[in-house]
Amino acid sequence: MTVDSLYWCPQRPNPQAGGETCAETCINVFFQKVLKLAAVRIRNLCERLQQSQQVVERVNRALHHALNHETGLFFNRHIDQIILCCVYGICKVSKVNVTFRDIIYHYRKQPQCKPYVFRNVLLDGSVVWRSGKAGQETGDIIRFYNEVFVPSTKSFLLQVGSSAGVAVPSSVGVPYERNQGEGDPLSW
């Protein structure tokens, strides 16, 4: 055994982290970096959408909630997919007039934009057989928002909406109906 392997063993306490193991320290640093990157992207997107600091903070809270309590949303998905959904969901419950079209338009102007982020989102992690080939079911960002994101985060989003003094109905509509301004605050 080398000195390095003794010090960097994941189960060994990190002498500089007050009782955390080296593995826990590494994971914490990783998540801090992910959250910082997400915060920068959220701020940039919300600035392009001309949203208030309050909306930016709520979107950050929604992303933190997803990362801490709905971790499965991140499996095999781009963080920007979750950010786009958080922005739309928070705008919806906050009664801010922003459409998914607006969000995607401004997202496309960001340097990290890749079209697959909003066109090809994993909907279900299970293997699906189509035309004799195995694959995973994908769809666009709106379908992901409706079928996966809203069911996972609905109670949190409604809580954020109601804490803002906004009365929020409990039914969730489908965004393809494009029922802006009436009915469910989470539908597109």
HUUR-V831162 format. One record per residue. N is the residue number from 1. RES is the residue in three letters. PSI is psi in radians with two decimals (none if undefined). NEAR is the number of other C-alpha atoms within 12 Angstrom. Layout:
n=N res=RES psi=PSI near=NEAR
n=N res=RES psi=PSI near=NEAR
This chain:
n=1 res=MET psi=2.43 near=8
n=2 res=THR psi=2.91 near=8
n=3 res=VAL psi=-0.71 near=8
n=4 res=ASP psi=-0.76 near=10
n=5 res=SER psi=-0.53 near=12
n=6 res=LEU psi=-0.70 near=14
n=7 res=TYR psi=-0.68 near=18
n=8 res=TRP psi=0.18 near=20
n=9 res=CYS psi=2.21 near=19
n=10 res=PRO psi=-0.52 near=18
n=11 res=GLN psi=-0.24 near=17
n=12 res=ARG psi=2.49 near=21
n=13 res=PRO psi=2.46 near=20
n=14 res=ASN psi=2.05 near=20
n=15 res=PRO psi=-0.31 near=13
n=16 res=GLN psi=0.09 near=12
n=17 res=ALA psi=0.34 near=16
n=18 res=GLY psi=0.84 near=12
n=19 res=GLY psi=-0.24 near=14
n=20 res=GLU psi=2.59 near=18
n=21 res=THR psi=2.90 near=21
n=22 res=CYS psi=-0.68 near=24
n=23 res=ALA psi=-0.76 near=20
n=24 res=GLU psi=-0.69 near=21
n=25 res=THR psi=-0.79 near=24
n=26 res=CYS psi=-0.75 near=20
n=27 res=ILE psi=-0.74 near=15
n=28 res=ASN psi=-0.73 near=16
n=29 res=VAL psi=-0.75 near=15
n=30 res=PHE psi=-0.86 near=14
n=31 res=PHE psi=-0.60 near=18
n=32 res=GLN psi=-0.71 near=16
n=33 res=LYS psi=-0.71 near=14
n=34 res=VAL psi=-0.80 near=23
n=35 res=LEU psi=-0.61 near=28
n=36 res=LYS psi=-0.79 near=17
n=37 res=LEU psi=-0.79 near=20
n=38 res=ALA psi=-0.72 near=34
n=39 res=ALA psi=-0.71 near=30
n=40 res=VAL psi=-0.79 near=22
n=41 res=ARG psi=-0.68 near=33
n=42 res=ILE psi=-0.82 near=43
n=43 res=ARG psi=-0.80 near=30
n=44 res=ASN psi=-0.78 near=28
n=45 res=LEU psi=-0.77 near=37
n=46 res=CYS psi=-0.59 near=37
n=47 res=GLU psi=-0.76 near=23
n=48 res=ARG psi=-0.59 near=22
n=49 res=LEU psi=-0.01 near=30
n=50 res=GLN psi=0.84 near=21
n=51 res=GLN psi=2.71 near=27
n=52 res=SER psi=2.88 near=21
n=53 res=GLN psi=-0.57 near=17
n=54 res=GLN psi=-0.73 near=21
n=55 res=VAL psi=-0.74 near=33
n=56 res=VAL psi=-0.80 near=32
n=57 res=GLU psi=-0.69 near=24
n=58 res=ARG psi=-0.69 near=36
n=59 res=VAL psi=-0.74 near=41
n=60 res=ASN psi=-0.74 near=35
n=61 res=ARG psi=-0.73 near=29
n=62 res=ALA psi=-0.72 near=42
n=63 res=LEU psi=-0.74 near=41
n=64 res=HIS psi=-0.75 near=30
n=65 res=HIS psi=-0.81 near=28
n=66 res=ALA psi=-0.76 near=32
n=67 res=LEU psi=-0.65 near=26
n=68 res=ASN psi=-0.59 near=16
n=69 res=HIS psi=-0.32 near=17
n=70 res=GLU psi=0.88 near=23
n=71 res=THR psi=-0.57 near=19
n=72 res=GLY psi=-0.40 near=22
n=73 res=LEU psi=-0.44 near=36
n=74 res=PHE psi=-0.24 near=29
n=75 res=PHE psi=2.13 near=19
n=76 res=ASN psi=0.52 near=21
n=77 res=ARG psi=2.68 near=26
n=78 res=HIS psi=2.43 near=26
n=79 res=ILE psi=-0.54 near=32
n=80 res=ASP psi=-0.51 near=36
n=81 res=GLN psi=-0.71 near=44
n=82 res=ILE psi=-0.68 near=43
n=83 res=ILE psi=-0.83 near=46
n=84 res=LEU psi=-0.74 near=46
n=85 res=CYS psi=-0.69 near=47
n=86 res=CYS psi=-0.75 near=49
n=87 res=VAL psi=-0.85 near=49
n=88 res=TYR psi=-0.80 near=46
n=89 res=GLY psi=-0.77 near=49
n=90 res=ILE psi=-0.74 near=47
n=91 res=CYS psi=-0.69 near=41
n=92 res=LYS psi=-0.88 near=42
n=93 res=VAL psi=-0.35 near=43
n=94 res=SER psi=0.05 near=34
n=95 res=LYS psi=0.66 near=30
n=96 res=VAL psi=2.30 near=28
n=97 res=ASN psi=1.42 near=24
n=98 res=VAL psi=2.29 near=32
n=99 res=THR psi=2.86 near=30
n=100 res=PHE psi=-0.61 near=35
n=101 res=ARG psi=-0.77 near=20
n=102 res=ASP psi=-0.80 near=23
n=103 res=ILE psi=-0.82 near=37
n=104 res=ILE psi=-0.69 near=33
n=105 res=TYR psi=-0.84 near=19
n=106 res=HIS psi=-0.54 near=26
n=107 res=TYR psi=-0.66 near=32
n=108 res=ARG psi=-0.39 near=22
n=109 res=LYS psi=-0.16 near=19
n=110 res=GLN psi=2.54 near=22
n=111 res=PRO psi=-0.49 near=12
n=112 res=GLN psi=0.03 near=20
n=113 res=CYS psi=2.32 near=23
n=114 res=LYS psi=2.24 near=19
n=115 res=PRO psi=-0.53 near=21
n=116 res=TYR psi=-0.39 near=20
n=117 res=VAL psi=-0.66 near=29
n=118 res=PHE psi=-0.15 near=33
n=119 res=ARG psi=-0.43 near=20
n=120 res=ASN psi=1.41 near=22
n=121 res=VAL psi=2.34 near=36
n=122 res=LEU psi=2.18 near=35
n=123 res=LEU psi=-0.68 near=31
n=124 res=ASP psi=2.29 near=23
n=125 res=GLY psi=-0.18 near=19
n=126 res=SER psi=2.72 near=14
n=127 res=VAL psi=2.33 near=14
n=128 res=VAL psi=2.42 near=16
n=129 res=TRP psi=2.17 near=11
n=130 res=ARG psi=2.27 near=10
n=131 res=SER psi=0.67 near=7
n=132 res=GLY psi=0.10 near=7
n=133 res=LYS psi=2.51 near=10
n=134 res=ALA psi=2.46 near=12
n=135 res=GLY psi=3.10 near=16
n=136 res=GLN psi=2.53 near=18
n=137 res=GLU psi=2.25 near=22
n=138 res=THR psi=2.88 near=26
n=139 res=GLY psi=-3.04 near=22
n=140 res=ASP psi=3.05 near=27
n=141 res=ILE psi=-0.58 near=38
n=142 res=ILE psi=-0.73 near=39
n=143 res=ARG psi=-0.74 near=31
n=144 res=PHE psi=-0.78 near=34
n=145 res=TYR psi=-0.85 near=38
n=146 res=ASN psi=-0.79 near=29
n=147 res=GLU psi=-0.44 near=29
n=148 res=VAL psi=-0.93 near=30
n=149 res=PHE psi=-0.91 near=41
n=150 res=VAL psi=-0.83 near=40
n=151 res=PRO psi=-0.55 near=26
n=152 res=SER psi=-0.56 near=28
n=153 res=THR psi=0.07 near=35
n=154 res=LYS psi=-0.87 near=36
n=155 res=SER psi=-0.67 near=26
n=156 res=PHE psi=-0.82 near=29
n=157 res=LEU psi=-0.73 near=39
n=158 res=LEU psi=-0.64 near=34
n=159 res=GLN psi=-0.76 near=25
n=160 res=VAL psi=-0.75 near=34
n=161 res=GLY psi=-0.74 near=31
n=162 res=SER psi=-0.50 near=21
n=163 res=SER psi=-0.26 near=16
n=164 res=ALA psi=0.08 near=20
n=165 res=GLY psi=0.33 near=13
n=166 res=VAL psi=2.24 near=20
n=167 res=ALA psi=2.23 near=19
n=168 res=VAL psi=2.08 near=27
n=169 res=PRO psi=2.81 near=22
n=170 res=SER psi=-0.19 near=21
n=171 res=SER psi=2.63 near=17
n=172 res=VAL psi=2.15 near=30
n=173 res=GLY psi=3.08 near=28
n=174 res=VAL psi=2.31 near=24
n=175 res=PRO psi=-0.39 near=30
n=176 res=TYR psi=-0.30 near=19
n=177 res=GLU psi=-0.34 near=18
n=178 res=ARG psi=0.88 near=19
n=179 res=ASN psi=1.05 near=18
n=180 res=GLN psi=2.37 near=22
n=181 res=GLY psi=-0.13 near=22
n=182 res=GLU psi=2.80 near=20
n=183 res=GLY psi=-2.41 near=23
n=184 res=ASP psi=2.32 near=29
n=185 res=PRO psi=-0.23 near=38
n=186 res=LEU psi=-0.18 near=48
n=187 res=SER psi=2.71 near=40
n=188 res=TRP psi=none near=36
